[in-house]
Amino acid sequence: MITILGPTATGKTKLAAHVAAKLNGEVISADSRQVYKGMDLGTGKDFDDYIVNGNKIPYFLIDIVDQGYEYNVYEYQRDFLKIYKNIISRQKLPVLCGGTGLYIEALLKGYKLVKVPENKSLRKKLEKKKTDELIKKLSSFRSLHNVTDSKDRERLLRAIEIQNYYKENPDLISDFPKIKNEIFGIYFDRNIIRKRITERLKARLESGMVDEVKNLLSKRITPEQLKFYGLEYKYITQYIIGELNYNEMFQKLNTAIHQFAKRQMTWFRRMERSGFKIYWIDGNSDIEYKVNYIVERV
């Protein structure tokens, strides 16, 4: 597999589609918000970028759940595996593309994620115990690397619940497959990325992003639900319901997206420190150079 990552507004989708066209590949999205139907402009679904030389490059994990649903990394990992195996079975090359670091890392590190149901009877017994007893119980299952599990009582109860489920259902736990993978990242100078973000935000607002949010609100999705999706949906909702004027909305949203891009780069740098090799490509290079660079490396 090839992974193409980078912060928002760096042209990842266009590059992934061109690489897929060159290497007989298909694109798998790694974006935590593009999974939602009807949330197009706000999540940056640049569908035109998937058309290369008149041909539509297949893409997956976009528009797969309804708005209002809270999709999670467990479901993403599960859905990715189905798509990945399907692409491989057809002798195509999977090209993972996105900016959601948690989703990307969950695949490349092979996090073991099992959807553990709530165990009410176990909870009832555990809630009677003192925190020290709960810590001792959890440490009987595994060493406590994550100190927050022992500091927060609710997390402590959930951690014991999960470990108990693993113990009772050993056959359900399977290791995520190790995928042979090369990672490429797109970067721009900080001032350039800020300019690109602001210009893209203006273009999306002019293309009808406010109307998109109004339409979502008309479909019985509450303002609170939309705010859950953050960034564009949070601030535009605040504008629509009168909490912000247009200028305040634009300024706050623009700043929030800049901060978001910075957090994305922090995540990717942390991935590098933890052992991932990312080949960074100057975003100012033309598309042909970027594609050839990736092709030569793989």
Phi, psi and omega in degrees: 000151172248135175247131176240116183232175180156166178290173181299150176068032178251358178085029181298315185298313180300316180294316181299318180295318179292322177293318178299320179297322183286326189247022180056051184243176176222148189262135173246122181286140174238063181229122187289347181250339180287354176291341187272132177290144175077358178251080191261298182295318182294334180259356177076041176282095182270076186300329180297335181292342180276359177261116182237120181052041178083355181254138179274121178278128179299140177225156186223163179064034170236137180059052182248345178225158181282155176295149181098336177280142180259089180290148183227174186293329176299312181295323179296315180299317179297313182292323178300313183302319179299313181293315181303312181296323179295316180296314180299320182297336179262016179058036175255165180258120176287132176241105180278132185217126177170182182236005179273097186303321181298316180295316181297314183291327178299329179277313187284331176272345180069046177308139176271101183244117177238131181285105185265120180287159178289138179249094187295321181293321178293318179303317182300319179291316184293325183296340178280344185274154176285160182301318179301321179292322179294319178299317179297320180296315180295319181292342176287338178273318185199163177288146186270085177284325185266101186294336181294335177297327183268345181270329182255121187297320180296317177295324180296314178298316181294321180297319178294318179303315180295313182295324178294321178295317177301317182295320183281340183230062184298332183286342182278346184267114178235141180290139177292136184297143174281126184251126176293123193212142171243134184249130177237138180238148177254131180229152173228157170303147185304318180294324179291317181295325177297318179295317180298318180297313182296317180294320180292322178298314178301316182296321182288325176295320178292334181276356175110027182295326178295318178296324178300316180291320176301319179297319178296318179295330180286347182263030178066021171271126186283157175304323180296320178295317180293323179297333179303327183281354171070182176043240186307316185288327178292306187285325178291323175299316178299324178292314183296320183271005172090011179280337179224150169274174187300315182295319178297317179301312182298312183296314181294318180293316179301314179297318182296322179290321175301316180294323178297316179299322179295319178295323177299314180296324177299319180296315182293323177295323178293323176301318179298316180295333181273003173119353178282136175265117178246124177271109184274136181242132178297120182297339180286345179294153179285163187299324181296318178298314182299314181297313181298323178300313180294315181301316180296324181289326184260000000 
